[in-house]
Amino acid sequence: MEKHLIELFNLIAIIAIVCFPFLKIKGRGILTLVVITVQVIIGSLIAFSVFSNGLIDYSYSGSFITGLIPIRVDYLSAWFILVISFTFLTGAWYGLQYMKKYIDQTSNVTMHAVAFILVYTALIDICIIQNGIVFLVIWEIMAISSFIIIIFEHNKPETLKAGINFLIQSHICIVFLTIAFMWIKVKTGSFDFQSITAYTSANPAIVGFGLFICFFFGFAIKAGFVPFHTWLPLAHPAAPAHISGIMSGVIIKIGIYGILRVLLLIKTDMITIGYFVLFISVITGVYGVMLAIVQHNLKKLLAYHSIENIGIIGIGIGLGCLGVGYNNQILMVSGFGGALLHVLNHSLFKSLLFYSAGNIYQAVHTMKIEAMGGLLKRMPRSAYLFLIGSLAICGLPPFNGFVSEFFIFNGLFNGILTNHFLFILFILFTILGLVVIGGLALICFTKAFGIVFLGTPREPLGDDLIAERPLKMVPLYIIALAIVFIGIFPVLFSPVLLKTIQLYQPVINLQSNIQIASLLESITTIGLYSLGFIALTVILFFVRHLIVSKRNTCTDVTWGCGYTGDASKMQYTASSFIRSYRKLAEPILQIKKGKVNSTGIFPQQMNQVTHPYDKVESWFIDKPLFYLKRLLNRFVFLQNGNIQYYILYGFIFISLTIIVPIIIEKISILINFLNHL
């Protein structure tokens, strides 16, 4: 039955793509939503079947190149299928409304819809296929389709640049994965994922760690770990809002899936891997949120927060690995459980934030934070939904971000009770990192919400009143309800969560089960008390509204301290709000400042502009490219436009292809002769 469902899942995508040319533009949008909805239902049935009945495992015969093609759906696959499916469903629903602005771009929208379906289909197939070469083919389809949906507005140079950057780095990712899979193929003669387990079990730990590094680098580029993150802050702002939400919510999470899958397969020293992942993750989380605070573009700010949250997920994975290595089940369950929950939670609140940002963009036609202000009165629904997402991403109860971060903190504080000095040192380093991440996230979203939604506009803005159409808001309300539901009732997720965690250590003792159950009950209690506090606050505001509504009210500008002119410049700007932080962070970050001072008897307008730049991108992307271009410029004389020279180059190349093999053959004969002597 499950086999037929998986085949039907892929068949529906193929049929839909074939039918697109025969439909009008509106029909193509509706078909996309219908196809994604049907695929989500099928994917959910497969996932629930796994959680109810256990592993799905069968194979296709394949070819002499691929060998057998195993299809295996375990609890880890099922968890990611559900996360990916929910986000794509809300993304397709929101995207159908969002893309109505571009309905006149028929071919562009059609290509976008086709690629959208292909991305979802490929992501689900990646979660179930366990043959290395087929996995790489599906990964390539996912990468190219993602590139197409990112560059929807390819008429903008910055969008095209971001898309090409994404495509290049996606293929660097594929190079690392190809090396890893070919390593296994050469050593075992098989592309089956299970051959990874067989190979690493029979070889020293250093071999397994080296193989893990190859896989990790490949998947880390997709996930956005520092220093492999440089594509992400460019691609997220360039893509349409629903694609940004999906990209941050689930496309980068396929890198997390890959890391978790490899950790299940590789049998090596998990302690070394745990320390490695933990160190990279803390740096990722702290660096991501530090750069997020100084951004002037709202979507770029959210993009850097994706890097931060990948760091939090990585911290959970690192703790889980250390728990397995040290045989500490509380640490293992808290680490992997927190990571898996944060994968789900981040997909929810980050998609909500990006969809809200999409509403803002379509209303005011800018993402420049410095220009906005006062949008709470003009866009109240988007404002309050953005606030819910902001509270969730900051890890505050009763929202879902608190649950997963509490899980990870629980593991960290339990880890301090061990006797390993290096372990305690790393745990303290991680606690400090996680605390810094939480504190800086609060600063960042206080700035984002306050500057964008409160006060008055700092520049003239557009006023598109259809940006909050009811159908467009429905998926945002559903996501917000899911955020609150998980924050209050996390205990309902414990059965499926524990089944997934048990893949890493099948037997979890009674004491660990009791502690985890107690932890979930504590989180539920905190969530209920927090919900009660929020309900009390709402009741007080409602009572106040009833009292005040009976009085005569008048609306006027905010008091400007006696100044009768335009008071919009008297507000905090985004830059001035975080000036103290920026001064402290300048030695670590790369911030360029431009300042125009007032001079003369009749001074001109004075201003100061800051331009934050990613120092890692400068070191690892810009400088190597600069030196490469400088090297290649030395050979510009070869491209002189003279056809005779080009014929000569061709003749030399052909001659070398004939002569070099002959010379190599002669040398090998000579070496063999000398060896015989």
N, C-alpha and C positions, 0 to 999 in steps of 0.2 A: 504493500500500500504506500509506504513512505517513498519507495523508489519511483513509483508513478507520480507522486506529488512533486518530487524534485524535477523529474523530466517535464511535467506540465508547467512548472515554474519557469523553466528556460524556454519552453515552446511558446508560451504566451508572449514573451518579449520578442521573439522572432516574428510571430504573426503580426504583432502591433507595428513593428518597424516596416514590414512589407505593406501594411494597410495605409500608412501615413500619406503616400502620394495621392490616394484616392479621396482624401477628406479635405474639407475647407479648413481654414486656419483655426476657427473656433472649435471645430470638431477635433482637431489634432490636440488642442489643449485638454479638452474633456477626455479624449481617449487616453492621454498620458495619465491623468488622475485615475481613471478607471483601471488601467493596466497596473499601475503601482498599487492601488487598493487591493485588487485581486491577488497580486503577487505577495503583498503583505499578509493577507489572510492565509495563503498557502504556506508562506514561510513561518507564520506563527503556529499553524497546525503542526508543521514538522518539529518546531522547537518544543511545543507542549508535549508532543508524542515522545520526544527524547526524555524530557523530565519525568514523564509518567511511566514509560516502558523501557527506558535505557537506550544504549548506543544503537545507532543505525550504521551498518557496516556491510557493504557489498562492493563489487568491482566490475569494471568494464574491461574487455580484452585488450583494448588499445592497439598499438602497432609495434613494429620492431624497434622504433625509436623510443617510444614512451614506455613500453612494457605494460603491465597491468596498471589500470587507473583506479585506485581505491577511492571510494566515497565513504567517508566516515563522519558522522555527526554525533559528537559527544556533548557533555554538559557545557563545556567552554564554547563550542560552536553555537549551541542553542542560545546561550546567554547573549552572544554578540549578534546573532540573527534577530533576536527580539529588540535589542537596542537599535540596531541599524534600521529595522523595519518601522519602528515607531517614528523615528526622526524623519525618514523618507516620506512617510505618510503625511505628517504635518507639513513637511517641506513642499510636497506636491500640491497640497491643498492651498497653502499660502502662496506658492509660486504661480498657481493658476490665476489668482487675483492680481498678484504683483506684476505679471507679464502682460496684463491687458494694456498697459501703457505702451507696449511695443508691438501691438497687434498688426501694425502696418508693415513690419519687417518679416514678411512671410517665410522666406527661405531661412533666415537667421533663427527665427523661433522654432521652425521645424527641426533644424539641426540640433538646436538646444534640447528639444524634447526627446529626440532619438538618443542623444548622448546621456540624458538624464536617466532614461530607462536602462541603458547599457551599464552605467555606473552602478546602479542598484543591483542589477543582475550579477555583475562581476563581483561586487562586494560579498554577496551571499555565497556565490560559488567559491570564492577564496576561503570562506569559512568551512567548506565541506570537502573540498578536493585535497587529497593527500598524495599527489604525485608531483615531484619537483618540477618537471618540464612543463606539464599542463598548468601547474600553479603559476609559473612565470608567464605563460601565454595569457592567462586570465588577468594577471597583474598588469601586463602591458595594455590589455584592453581597458582596464580600469584607469590606468594612467592617461592614455590618449583621450578617453571619454571625459575624464576630469578636466583635462586641458581645454577641451571644446566648450564645456559649460562655464569654465572660468572666463574665457575670452569672448563672452557674448557681445560685449561692447568693444569689439576689436578695432573700431574706428578711432578709439582713443590710444595714443602711443603708449601711455603708462600701463594700460590694460594689456596690450600686446606684449610689452616688455615683461610684465609680471607673469603672463602665461608662458612665455618662452623660458623664463627663469625656472618656473615650476616644471616644465617639460624636461629641461636639461637635468635638473636635480633628481627628478623622478627616474631618469635613466641611469644616473650614477647609483641610485638606490638599487636598480635592477642589476647593475654590474656586480655589486657586492653579493646580492642574493644568488646570482648566477655562479659566481665563484664558489659559494658555499654548497650549492646543489651539485655542481660538477665535481667538487672535492668528494662528496659522498658517492657519486656515480662511479668515479674512478676507483675508489677504495672498495666499494661493495658491489658494483655492477647493477645497481638498482636506483630508481628515482623514488621509490616508496619512502614515505616519511619514517616508517618503522625501521628502515635501514640506518637512520641516524642514531637510534637507540642502540642497535646492534653494534655499530661501529664504535661509538664512544664508550660503550660498556667494556669493549675488548682492548682499549688503548689507554695510555696514561692520561691523567687529568689535564695536563698542559695541552694535549691535542683537543680535548673537548672544549677547553676554554678558548683556544684559537678559533675553533669552528663557531663557537658562540659569538665571538667578536665580529666575525664576518657577517653572521646573521643580524647581530645587533646593529651594526653600522647601517645595513640596508634598511631595516625596519625603523631605526631611529631617524633617518632622513624623512621618511613618510610621517612619523609621529611628531617630529618637530623638537627633538631634544637638542639642547645647546651642545656643540656648535653646529649642528646640522639643520638649524631652524630657519636659515636666512630666506628661504622661498616663501615661508608662511606669512610674514607681515606684508609682503607685496601682493600675494594672491588673494587673501581675504578681502581687502578693500576693493580690489579690482572686480571681483565677481558680483553678480546680482545678490540681493540680500538673502534670498532663500538658498542660494548655493553657498554663501558664506556660512549660514547656519548649519547646513548639511556637512560642509567641509570641516568645520570646527567640531561639529557634533559627532560625526561618525567616520568621515574619510580618513582623518588623521588617526582615528582609533584603530584602523586596520593595522597600523604599525604596532600598536599595543597588543592587538590580537596575535600578531606574528611573534612578538617577544614572548608572550605567555605560552604560545604553542611550542616554541623552541625549548623553553624551560621544561616543558613536559617531556620532550623527546630526548634532550641531551642529558647523559648521565656523566656528570663531572663534579668537581668541587663547588658546591653551591655557596659556600661561605665566601670564596673569592669573587664569584659572580655577584653575590649580594652586596659586598662592599663597593664593587665597581659601579653597579647600577645605582646604589644609594648615593654615592658621591656625585655622579653625573646628574642625578635627579634633583638633588638639593641645589646645585649650581643652576640648573635649568629653571627651577621654580623661582628662585630669588632674582636671577637675571631677567627673566621674563616680566615679572611684576615691576621691577625697577624701571625697565624701559617703557612699560605700559603707562606709568604715571606721567611721563613727560611728552606723550603724544598729543598732537593737535587734531588729528583725524579720528572721529569716533570709532569707525570700523577698524582702524589700525590699532587703536587702544584695545579693542576687544580681541584682536588677533594676537597681540602680545600676551593677553590673559589666557589664551589657548595654550601658549608655551608654558605659562606658569602652572596651569592645571595638568598639563602633561607631566610636569615635574612632580606634582603631588601624586599622580597615579604611579609614576616611577618610584617614588619613595615607598609607596605601598608594596610594589613588586620587590624592591630591594629588601624590605623587611621580611616579606614572605620567604624569599630565598634564604635569608639568614635564619629564619625560623626552621626551615627544612634542614639547613646545614648544622645548626646547633641542637636540632631535635626539640625545639621549643614550640609546642603546638599553639599556645596563645599568641605568640608572635607571628607564627605562620598564618593562622586564621585571621588575625587582625590585619596583617599586611595584605595578603591576597584578597581578603574580604573587602577591605577599604579600597583597594585598587579597582576591583570589579564594580563595587557600588559607585565609585567616583566616575568610572567610565559611563555608567548610566546617568548619574546625576549631572555631570558636565554636559552630556548630550542634550539634556533638557534645558538647563538654565542658559547655556550658551546659545542654543537655537532661539530661545525666547528673546534674548538680548539682541541677536542679529536681526530677527524679524521686526522687533520694535524699532531698531535702527533703520530698517528698510522703510517703515512707515514714516519716520522722520525725514528720510532722504526724499521720498516722493512728495512730502508736504512742503519742505523748505528748499529742496534742490541743492543741498550742501551737506557735507559731513564735517565741516570745519567747526570744531567745538567753540572756538573764540567768537564765531559769528552768532551763535545761538543764544537763547535765553527766553524765559517766559513761556515755554511750550506746554507747561502743565495746564494752563488755561485753554490753550488752543487744541491740545491733543491729550485730554485727561486719561483716556483708556490706555494709550501707548505709554504714557508717563507712569501710571501705576503698575503696569505689567513690567516695564523696565525696572521699576523699583523692586518688584518681587525677584526678578532675575538678579539684581544687584545684591540684595540681601542674601540670596542663595549662594552666589559665587563667593561672598565674603565669609560663608560658613556660619551664619547666624541661625538659631532656631526660631520658628519651627519649620525651617525649609530644608530641602534635601541635602544641600552642601554640608550642613552641620553633621549629618549622619555619617557620611563617609570619612570626613576629617576627624570626627570623634573616634571612629574605628581605628584610624592610623595612630592618633595620639594615645589611645589605649594600648596599642602594641608597643609604642615607644616607651611609655612609662613602665610597662611590664618588663621591657628589656633592660632597664636600669638595674633591676634586681639581680642580674647575673654577676658572675665573678670574673668575666673576661675584660681585661683593661682596655684593649683595642676596641672591643665591641661597645663598652660603655662610652668611650671617647666618641665613637661614630654616632651613637645614639644621642648624646648631648649636642653634637654638631647638627644632627638632623632636627632635633627639637628646636634649637635656635633658628635653623633655617625655616621651619614650618611656622614658627611664631612670627618671624620677620615677614614671611609671605602673607600671613593673615592680616598683620597690621598695615602693610603697604597696600593690600587690596582694599581695605577700608578707606584709606586716604584716596586711592584712585577713583573708587566709585562714589565717594562723597563729592569729589571734584566733578566727575562726569554727570551725575544726576543734578547737582546743584547748579552748575554752569549751563547745562542744556535746558533744564526744565523750570528753574526758578529765576527770579529777577525779571529783567526786561530784555528784549532783543538788543544785541550790540551792533547789529548791522541790519539793513532791510532784508527781509526774508520773503520767500514765496508763501502762498497761502492756498494750498490745494486741499479743499475740504473733503475730498473723497478718499483721502489716505487712510481713513479709519472706517471703511465700509464694513457692515456687520459680517458678511461672509469672509472677509479678509481677517477679521479679529477672532473668529471661532477657533482656529488651530492654536492661537496664542492663549486663549482661555483654557483650552484642554491641557496645554503644556503647564500652565500656571497651577491648575488643579492637581496635576501629577506631581509637581514640585512640592506642594503642600501635603499631599497624601503620603508621599514617601517620607517627608519630614516628620509626620505624626505617627505613621504606622509602619516603621521599618521592619518590625517583627514579622510582618506578613511575607517578607522576602527571604527570611532565614532558611526555609527548606531548599529552595533552588540555589541559594548562595552557598550553603554548606555542601550540597551535592557537587557544585563546581569546584569548590576548594578541595574536596576530598580526592580530586584527580591528582593533586600534588602529594597528598599523604592519605592513603585510603582509610586508615583507621585513626579516628579522632577519639581520644579517651573521654571518659565520662566527666572528669573535672573540667576539661576544656569546653565540652558541650554546655555544662552548667554555667561557666563563666561567660560564654558567648550569649547564652539565653538571658543571663542577668544584664549584660551590656545592652542588648537590644531593648529589654524592658526599661532600663534606665533612660535610654534615648527616647523611647516612647513617652515616658513620664515627663521628661524635659519638654518634649514637643507639645504635649497636652497643656502643660502649665503655660508655655509660651503662647499657645493658641488662645488660652483663656485670657491672658494679658492683652492680646491683640483684640479679642472680642470685647473686652471691657473698654478699651480705648475707642473702638468703633461705636459702642453704645453711648459713651460720653460725647463723642462728636455728633452723634445723631440727636441726642437730647439738646446739645448746644444749638444745633441747626434748627430744631423745632422752636426754641426760644427766640433765636436771633431772626428767624424768617418773618416773625410778626412785627418786627421793627422796620422803620424806614432806613434804607441804606443808600449810600452814594459811592460812586467809584471815582477815584482820582489817582494821580501819580504818587509814588512813594516820596515822602518828605526829603528834600534835597539839601537840608542844612542851610536854608535861605537862598540856595542857588536856583534861579528861575529858568535856566536854560535846560538843554538836554542832559539829563542826569544818568544816561546809560553808561557813560564813561566812568562814573563814580563807583561802579560795581567791581567786584573781583573779576579778573579774566582768568582763564584756565592756567595761564603761565604764572600770574601773580599769586594765585591760590596755593601753588606748590613751590613757590620761590625758595622757601627755606630748605625744603627737601632737595630741590635742584642744586643748591649751593653745596649741600653735603655730598650729593651723588656725582658731582662733576668730575672728580678724579677717576671714577670708575666708568662713567658714561662719556660718550662723545657728543658734546653739545656745542654747536656753532651759534654765536650771537652776533646780531647786527643792530647797531644802535645809532640813532640820529639825534644829536644834542641840539638844544635851542641856542642860537647865537645871534648876535646883532641887535640893533635897536628894535626892529620889527621881526622877532624870531619866527621861523617856520615851525610847523607842527613837529613835535618831537615824538619819537617812538622807539621801541625796542622789540626785536623779533628773535626768537630762539628756534633753532633747527636741530632737533635730536637726530642722531644717526647711530646705527648699530655698529659698535666697535668691532664685534666679531665679524660682521660682514665686510668691514673695511680691511681687517687682517687676512681673512681666509678667502675672500672673493675679489675685492677691488685690487689689492696689491698684487696678488698672483697674476690677475688679468693684465694689469699695467705692465709688469715685467715681461709677460708673454708677448704682448703687443710690441713692446720695445725690441724684443728679440726678433720677432717676425718682420718688423720694419727694416731690419738689416738686409732682408732678402727681397725687398721691393723691386730691386733692379732686375730680378728674374722675370717679373711681369711687365715687360716693356712694350707689348703690343705688336712685336715683330713676329710674323708668322713663321719665318725661317728659324728663329730661335725655338719656337714651340715644336716644330718638326724635329729639331735637333734634340730637344728634351725627350721627345717620344722615342727617338732612335736610341738615345743613351739608356733609357729605361728598359726597352726591349732587349738591348744588348746585355745589360746587367742581369736580367731574368734568365738569359741563356747561359752567360759565362759563369755567374756566381755558383749555381748548382754543380757545374763541371769542376770548378776549383775546389769546392767542398768535397766532392767525390774523390778527387785526386789526393787531397790532403788526408782523407780518411784511409785511402789505400796505403799511402806512405806511412801513416801511423801504425797501421796493422802490420806492415812489413817490418818496421823498426821493432815492434813488440815481439815478433817472431824471432828476430835476431837476439 
